[in-house]
Amino acid sequence: MIATARCLKLSSMNAPLSLDSYRLLGRSGLRVSPIALGAMTFGTDWGWGSDAETARRIFDTYVDRGGNFIDTANQYTNGSSEKLVGEFAAGRRERLVLATKYTLTSRAGDPNSGGNHRKSMFNSVEQSLKRLGTDYIDLLYLHAWDGTTPVDEILRGMDDLVRTGKVLYVAISDTPAWQVSRMQAIADLRGWSPLVALQIEYSLIERTVERDLIPMAREMGLGVIPWSPLGSGVLAGKYTKADLAIGSGSADAAGSRRNVAAANGALSERGLAIADAVKAVAAEIGKTPSQVAIAWTLRNPAVTAPIIGARTERQLDDNLGALDVTLHDHHLARLEAASEIDLGFPHAFLARPMTRNVMFGDVKIAARG
């Protein structure tokens, strides 16, 4: 049955979608829209987000069109994002899948106010519940790997939250593939709540996750949720070579979106060259660059739902148009040639004709469905 579902998904990747064409999240039975609404832009605390009135219109438009998957985090716009999401969700909470994250530090000078450990996790969840105005969180992510907390402490803490009913599903973001696979195996062996989603940066600009993270997610039953499918806005065509003067940007989310794009490494000569290829394909098929870039991520069978972060209703409408985009083989070839990455060892080695010849000879084996 699993193999059949995977084959059906592969054969319909170019079919028109809609926000109410729901997908299962990882190996769970949870049904989510094929595009998630990111709420990192809700609130003006960082100097570049949407005010409350605009954010509400964006939220309402997304939900009215059948969208049900909302993504936020404990410290997005200093907590304003969760508060606004909670206000907007009032009266329709049960139909929504609210995802939030823990890890980011919340109090200066307090060494335990952030991190992956149990104290940070439980405190963050309690605060998120208050800001969201809800009794439970549908999906809780570990936001980023801190490199200091034992995996069994994280997994047991997540399982305890699920058992209390404060969290329904658990997931992970921005963590090395070997740690995620190790955690999933431990959860399975101990009967703890499994991870059902992997949130990672994935776009035509950032494809290195194709080496290990995405194959691992497919094998271990995690739905891939790409963040920044527009490469911090670079793939939308909003920047030029004149913007490269900002350099590498500052290590701060506040200021401007251009600073964030530079700090993330998306605003570069390479990024702009890939954006040019996206523009060319968009012009050829009569779509916008944003729609083409998002549609490209949707073609990967491991991807459940890319996250879009619109700051205006116009941007939201444009991004949702990605659901109607058809990319033919020659379009894909152009995009992938412009964004090609070196898979590195052992992936490139294992794909070489000589390596495959000495392993398989003339034996032909059908790929799994």
LUMLUMDO-206508 format. One record per residue (C-alpha): residue in three letters; z, y, x; chain; residue number from 1. Coordinates in steps of 0.05 Angstrom, whole numbers. Layout:
N
PATI  res      zz      yy      xx  chain    n
PATI  ALA       Z       Y       X      A  NUM
...
This chain:
369
PATI  res      zz      yy      xx  chain    n
PATI  MET       0       0       0      A    1
PATI  ILE      16      48      57      A    2
PATI  ALA     -50      33      91      A    3
PATI  THR     -88      44      25      A    4
PATI  ALA     -55     112      14      A    5
PATI  ARG     -72     133      85      A    6
PATI  CYS    -146     114      76      A    7
PATI  LEU    -149     152      10      A    8
PATI  LYS    -122     213      44      A    9
PATI  LEU    -172     208     101      A   10
PATI  SER    -231     201      53      A   11
PATI  SER    -211     261      12      A   12
PATI  MET    -194     310      68      A   13
PATI  ASN    -253     354      51      A   14
PATI  ALA    -242     352     -25      A   15
PATI  PRO    -218     417     -58      A   16
PATI  LEU    -143     420     -64      A   17
PATI  SER     -94     462    -105      A   18
PATI  LEU     -21     478     -98      A   19
PATI  ASP      -5     426    -151      A   20
PATI  SER     -42     371    -114      A   21
PATI  TYR      25     346     -89      A   22
PATI  ARG      36     303     -27      A   23
PATI  LEU      92     256      -8      A   24
PATI  LEU     135     283      49      A   25
PATI  GLY     137     232     105      A   26
PATI  ARG     163     165      82      A   27
PATI  SER     204     196      27      A   28
PATI  GLY     185     200     -47      A   29
PATI  LEU     193     276     -47      A   30
PATI  ARG     131     312     -74      A   31
PATI  VAL     111     378     -42      A   32
PATI  SER      51     425     -45      A   33
PATI  PRO      -3     419       8      A   34
PATI  ILE      14     490      32      A   35
PATI  ALA      86     513      41      A   36
PATI  LEU     107     585      31      A   37
PATI  GLY     143     612      92      A   38
PATI  ALA     197     662      78      A   39
PATI  MET     207     687     149      A   40
PATI  THR     171     750     126      A   41
PATI  PHE     220     762      69      A   42
PATI  GLY     261     823      87      A   43
PATI  THR     249     883     132      A   44
PATI  ASP     308     872     180      A   45
PATI  TRP     262     856     238      A   46
PATI  GLY     215     915     226      A   47
PATI  TRP     153     877     202      A   48
PATI  GLY     170     837     139      A   49
PATI  SER     161     849      65      A   50
PATI  ASP     209     890      23      A   51
PATI  ALA     245     855     -35      A   52
PATI  GLU     196     876     -88      A   53
PATI  THR     135     853     -49      A   54
PATI  ALA     169     788     -29      A   55
PATI  ARG     184     773    -102      A   56
PATI  ARG     112     783    -122      A   57
PATI  ILE      90     736     -66      A   58
PATI  PHE     141     684     -86      A   59
PATI  ASP     123     689    -160      A   60
PATI  THR      48     684    -147      A   61
PATI  TYR      58     622    -104      A   62
PATI  VAL     103     587    -155      A   63
PATI  ASP      60     607    -215      A   64
PATI  ARG       0     574    -182      A   65
PATI  GLY      38     508    -176      A   66
PATI  GLY      71     517    -107      A   67
PATI  ASN     139     485     -99      A   68
PATI  PHE     153     482     -24      A   69
PATI  ILE     192     541       5      A   70
PATI  ASP     211     546      78      A   71
PATI  THR     266     591     107      A   72
PATI  ALA     322     588     158      A   73
PATI  ASN     393     611     166      A   74
PATI  GLN     377     671     210      A   75
PATI  TYR     308     692     186      A   76
PATI  THR     311     768     179      A   77
PATI  ASN     385     763     195      A   78
PATI  GLY     400     722     132      A   79
PATI  SER     361     767      84      A   80
PATI  SER     307     714      76      A   81
PATI  GLU     354     662      47      A   82
PATI  LYS     386     714       1      A   83
PATI  LEU     319     735     -27      A   84
PATI  VAL     295     664     -36      A   85
PATI  GLY     359     649     -74      A   86
PATI  GLU     348     708    -120      A   87
PATI  PHE     276     691    -133      A   88
PATI  ALA     291     617    -145      A   89
PATI  ALA     343     632    -199      A   90
PATI  GLY     324     601    -265      A   91
PATI  ARG     274     552    -235      A   92
PATI  ARG     315     521    -179      A   93
PATI  GLU     304     449    -200      A   94
PATI  ARG     228     452    -195      A   95
PATI  LEU     230     479    -124      A   96
PATI  VAL     237     444     -57      A   97
PATI  LEU     278     492     -15      A   98
PATI  ALA     278     478      60      A   99
PATI  THR     323     514     109      A  100
PATI  LYS     345     504     181      A  101
PATI  TYR     407     507     224      A  102
PATI  THR     415     519     299      A  103
PATI  LEU     404     594     309      A  104
PATI  THR     466     632     330      A  105
PATI  SER     498     675     276      A  106
PATI  ARG     556     712     310      A  107
PATI  ALA     553     746     377      A  108
PATI  GLY     608     724     424      A  109
PATI  ASP     622     659     386      A  110
PATI  PRO     598     600     429      A  111
PATI  ASN     599     553     369      A  112
PATI  SER     562     596     319      A  113
PATI  GLY     496     565     339      A  114
PATI  GLY     469     500     369      A  115
PATI  ASN     456     430     343      A  116
PATI  HIS     528     406     342      A  117
PATI  ARG     568     386     280      A  118
PATI  LYS     610     449     275      A  119
PATI  SER     548     493     276      A  120
PATI  MET     512     447     227      A  121
PATI  PHE     567     446     174      A  122
PATI  ASN     583     521     180      A  123
PATI  SER     509     538     175      A  124
PATI  VAL     498     495     114      A  125
PATI  GLU     558     526      78      A  126
PATI  GLN     532     596      92      A  127
PATI  SER     461     577      72      A  128
PATI  LEU     486     549       6      A  129
PATI  LYS     521     615      -9      A  130
PATI  ARG     460     658       9      A  131
PATI  LEU     413     613     -30      A  132
PATI  GLY     459     611     -90      A  133
PATI  THR     452     536     -98      A  134
PATI  ASP     494     473     -95      A  135
PATI  TYR     447     434     -51      A  136
PATI  ILE     391     442       0      A  137
PATI  ASP     330     399     -11      A  138
PATI  LEU     309     394      62      A  139
PATI  LEU     352     412     122      A  140
PATI  TYR     318     419     190      A  141
PATI  LEU     349     420     258      A  142
PATI  HIS     313     483     280      A  143
PATI  ALA     305     474     355      A  144
PATI  TRP     331     424     407      A  145
PATI  ASP     390     452     446      A  146
PATI  GLY     391     398     500      A  147
PATI  THR     467     392     498      A  148
PATI  THR     487     356     434      A  149
PATI  PRO     489     279     431      A  150
PATI  VAL     438     251     381      A  151
PATI  ASP     490     207     346      A  152
PATI  GLU     532     270     331      A  153
PATI  ILE     471     303     299      A  154
PATI  LEU     449     243     259      A  155
PATI  ARG     519     226     234      A  156
PATI  GLY     531     298     214      A  157
PATI  MET     465     300     176      A  158
PATI  ASP     481     234     142      A  159
PATI  ASP     549     259     121      A  160
PATI  LEU     517     321      89      A  161
PATI  VAL     469     276      51      A  162
PATI  ARG     527     232      27      A  163
PATI  THR     564     293       1      A  164
PATI  GLY     503     316     -38      A  165
PATI  LYS     499     383      -3      A  166
PATI  VAL     433     362      30      A  167
PATI  LEU     381     314       0      A  168
PATI  TYR     335     302      59      A  169
PATI  VAL     339     316     134      A  170
PATI  ALA     285     335     184      A  171
PATI  ILE     274     363     253      A  172
PATI  SER     235     420     286      A  173
PATI  ASP     214     440     356      A  174
PATI  THR     241     379     392      A  175
PATI  PRO     210     333     445      A  176
PATI  ALA     175     272     416      A  177
PATI  TRP     217     222     455      A  178
PATI  GLN     281     251     426      A  179
PATI  VAL     254     249     355      A  180
PATI  SER     230     177     360      A  181
PATI  ARG     297     157     391      A  182
PATI  MET     335     191     334      A  183
PATI  GLN     292     159     281      A  184
PATI  ALA     303      90     311      A  185
PATI  ILE     379     101     314      A  186
PATI  ALA     380     125     242      A  187
PATI  ASP     342      64     219      A  188
PATI  LEU     387      16     258      A  189
PATI  ARG     451      47     233      A  190
PATI  GLY     430      58     162      A  191
PATI  TRP     436     134     166      A  192
PATI  SER     391     182     130      A  193
PATI  PRO     322     181     165      A  194
PATI  LEU     284     243     186      A  195
PATI  VAL     227     255     137      A  196
PATI  ALA     192     315     167      A  197
PATI  LEU     173     345     234      A  198
PATI  GLN     161     420     237      A  199
PATI  ILE     121     441     298      A  200
PATI  GLU      74     496     320      A  201
PATI  TYR       3     471     307      A  202
PATI  SER     -61     510     304      A  203
PATI  LEU    -128     514     340      A  204
PATI  ILE     -91     554     393      A  205
PATI  GLU     -33     505     400      A  206
PATI  ARG     -61     434     401      A  207
PATI  THR     -18     403     456      A  208
PATI  VAL      24     371     401      A  209
PATI  GLU     -34     323     391      A  210
PATI  ARG     -13     288     455      A  211
PATI  ASP      53     258     431      A  212
PATI  LEU      87     295     374      A  213
PATI  ILE      35     283     320      A  214
PATI  PRO      21     210     337      A  215
PATI  MET      96     198     341      A  216
PATI  ALA     106     230     272      A  217
PATI  ARG      53     185     240      A  218
PATI  GLU      83     123     271      A  219
PATI  MET     155     140     254      A  220
PATI  GLY     143     163     182      A  221
PATI  LEU     152     239     189      A  222
PATI  GLY     107     287     152      A  223
PATI  VAL      81     342     198      A  224
PATI  ILE      95     413     175      A  225
PATI  PRO      57     461     220      A  226
PATI  TRP      85     530     231      A  227
PATI  SER      40     588     253      A  228
PATI  PRO     -27     555     233      A  229
PATI  LEU     -58     624     246      A  230
PATI  GLY     -32     627     318      A  231
PATI  SER      15     686     303      A  232
PATI  GLY     -42     721     267      A  233
PATI  VAL     -91     716     325      A  234
PATI  LEU    -136     668     288      A  235
PATI  ALA    -139     716     229      A  236
PATI  GLY    -180     762     274      A  237
PATI  LYS    -130     818     274      A  238
PATI  TYR    -126     828     349      A  239
PATI  THR    -176     847     403      A  240
PATI  LYS    -176     849     479      A  241
PATI  ALA    -145     919     475      A  242
PATI  ASP     -81     885     448      A  243
PATI  LEU     -73     845     512      A  244
PATI  ALA     -42     906     544      A  245
PATI  ILE      25     886     513      A  246
PATI  GLY      30     830     565      A  247
PATI  SER      76     772     549      A  248
PATI  GLY     117     810     497      A  249
PATI  SER     193     814     494      A  250
PATI  ALA     240     757     477      A  251
PATI  ASP     257     785     409      A  252
PATI  ALA     231     773     339      A  253
PATI  ALA     242     846     321      A  254
PATI  GLY     192     901     333      A  255
PATI  SER     122     881     312      A  256
PATI  ARG      80     821     297      A  257
PATI  ARG      38     837     358      A  258
PATI  ASN     100     829     401      A  259
PATI  VAL     114     761     369      A  260
PATI  ALA      42     739     381      A  261
PATI  ALA      46     759     454      A  262
PATI  ALA     115     727     464      A  263
PATI  ASN      90     662     433      A  264
PATI  GLY      32     660     481      A  265
PATI  ALA     -20     663     425      A  266
PATI  LEU     -45     732     443      A  267
PATI  SER     -84     716     505      A  268
PATI  GLU    -156     712     531      A  269
PATI  ARG    -160     640     509      A  270
PATI  GLY    -131     655     441      A  271
PATI  LEU    -181     710     428      A  272
PATI  ALA    -239     665     450      A  273
PATI  ILE    -216     612     400      A  274
PATI  ALA    -210     666     347      A  275
PATI  ASP    -283     686     360      A  276
PATI  ALA    -304     614     345      A  277
PATI  VAL    -264     615     281      A  278
PATI  LYS    -297     680     260      A  279
PATI  ALA    -366     651     273      A  280
PATI  VAL    -352     590     229      A  281
PATI  ALA    -322     634     175      A  282
PATI  ALA    -383     679     173      A  283
PATI  GLU    -429     618     168      A  284
PATI  ILE    -393     588     108      A  285
PATI  GLY    -374     653      73      A  286
PATI  LYS    -299     646      82      A  287
PATI  THR    -247     687     120      A  288
PATI  PRO    -222     668     189      A  289
PATI  SER    -152     655     161      A  290
PATI  GLN    -179     606     111      A  291
PATI  VAL    -219     568     163      A  292
PATI  ALA    -160     564     211      A  293
PATI  ILE    -112     537     158      A  294
PATI  ALA    -164     489     130      A  295
PATI  TRP    -172     460     200      A  296
PATI  THR     -99     440     202      A  297
PATI  LEU    -104     408     133      A  298
PATI  ARG    -157     360     159      A  299
PATI  ASN    -108     324     203      A  300
PATI  PRO     -83     263     163      A  301
PATI  ALA     -13     270     194      A  302
PATI  VAL      -5     340     165      A  303
PATI  THR      32     346      99      A  304
PATI  ALA      33     422      90      A  305
PATI  PRO      22     480     138      A  306
PATI  ILE      68     539     128      A  307
PATI  ILE      37     606     111      A  308
PATI  GLY      76     670     120      A  309
PATI  ALA      43     725      79      A  310
PATI  ARG      69     797      80      A  311
PATI  THR      27     820      22      A  312
PATI  GLU      -2     789     -42      A  313
PATI  ARG     -71     799     -13      A  314
PATI  GLN     -54     758      48      A  315
PATI  LEU     -24     703       5      A  316
PATI  ASP     -86     699     -39      A  317
PATI  ASP    -130     697      23      A  318
PATI  ASN     -89     642      56      A  319
PATI  LEU     -87     599      -6      A  320
PATI  GLY    -163     602      -6      A  321
PATI  ALA    -160     552      51      A  322
PATI  LEU    -151     498      -3      A  323
PATI  ASP    -224     508     -24      A  324
PATI  VAL    -255     507      46      A  325
PATI  THR    -303     452      66      A  326
PATI  LEU    -313     442     141      A  327
PATI  HIS    -371     398     161      A  328
PATI  ASP    -376     359     225      A  329
PATI  HIS    -415     413     263      A  330
PATI  HIS    -363     465     244      A  331
PATI  LEU    -307     420     268      A  332
PATI  ALA    -344     406     333      A  333
PATI  ARG    -351     480     347      A  334
PATI  LEU    -278     494     332      A  335
PATI  GLU    -252     436     372      A  336
PATI  ALA    -297     451     432      A  337
PATI  ALA    -269     522     434      A  338
PATI  SER    -197     498     430      A  339
PATI  GLU    -202     433     470      A  340
PATI  ILE    -141     411     509      A  341
PATI  ASP    -130     361     565      A  342
PATI  LEU     -92     303     535      A  343
PATI  GLY     -62     286     603      A  344
PATI  PHE     -34     220     628      A  345
PATI  PRO     -30     167     600      A  346
PATI  HIS     -73     187     541      A  347
PATI  ALA    -135     208     579      A  348
PATI  PHE    -128     146     624      A  349
PATI  LEU    -121      98     566      A  350
PATI  ALA    -183     128     533      A  351
PATI  ARG    -228     119     594      A  352
PATI  PRO    -285      68     586      A  353
PATI  MET    -263      31     649      A  354
PATI  THR    -192      24     625      A  355
PATI  ARG    -213       0     556      A  356
PATI  ASN    -263     -48     587      A  357
PATI  VAL    -212     -83     631      A  358
PATI  MET    -163     -88     572      A  359
PATI  PHE    -211    -110     517      A  360
PATI  GLY    -276    -132     549      A  361
PATI  ASP    -326    -143     493      A  362
PATI  VAL    -272    -154     439      A  363
PATI  LYS    -280    -108     379      A  364
PATI  ILE    -218     -92     338      A  365
PATI  ALA    -220     -53     273      A  366
PATI  ALA    -174       7     270      A  367
PATI  ARG    -116       6     221      A  368
PATI  GLY    -128      40     155      A  369
